[in-house]
Amino acid sequence: MHDTSELEKLGIPTAFVASCEFEDASTAQATALGFSPHPVYVEHPIQDRTDDEMTTMADRAFSEIAASIVAS
């Protein structure tokens, strides 16, 4: 979240991507930073996914991530 906030301050469009398990925590951190990111939440968990599963997750989230970047 800190990197996303700093990049946005520099005028670099970003998208914040996290698994849905961290939605409340990322909202709290964004509030603490005084930042309104354009979050994209994906399925949880991520760390145990195969390469093929990660590719499928990325494909599913791609259009939302792209829209988030454009919106920022």
DAUR-V407089 format. One record per residue. SS is DSSP state (helix for helix, strand for strand, loop for the rest). PSI is psi in whole degrees, 0 to 359 (* if undefined). OMEGA is omega as a letter, one per 20 degrees, with the letter a starting at -180 (999 if undefined). Layout:
BEGIN
ss;psi;omega
SS;PSI;OMEGA
SS;PSI;OMEGA
END
This chain:
BEGIN
ss;psi;omega
loop;321;r
helix;316;r
helix;317;r
helix;315;r
helix;314;a
helix;319;r
helix;318;r
helix;321;r
helix;330;r
loop;0;r
loop;15;r
loop;116;a
loop;139;a
loop;167;r
loop;135;r
strand;120;a
strand;130;r
strand;164;r
strand;155;a
helix;338;r
helix;335;a
helix;16;a
helix;311;a
helix;317;a
helix;319;a
helix;325;r
helix;316;r
helix;318;a
helix;319;r
helix;318;r
helix;316;r
helix;328;r
helix;352;a
loop;38;a
loop;141;r
loop;85;a
loop;168;r
loop;87;a
strand;150;r
strand;120;a
strand;133;a
strand;174;a
loop;151;r
loop;145;i
loop;168;r
loop;318;a
loop;334;a
loop;10;a
loop;147;r
loop;168;r
helix;318;r
helix;319;r
helix;320;r
helix;321;r
helix;317;r
helix;316;r
helix;316;a
helix;317;r
helix;319;r
helix;324;a
helix;348;a
helix;309;a
helix;325;r
helix;322;r
helix;314;r
helix;316;r
helix;323;r
helix;318;r
helix;317;r
helix;322;a
helix;334;a
loop;*;999
END
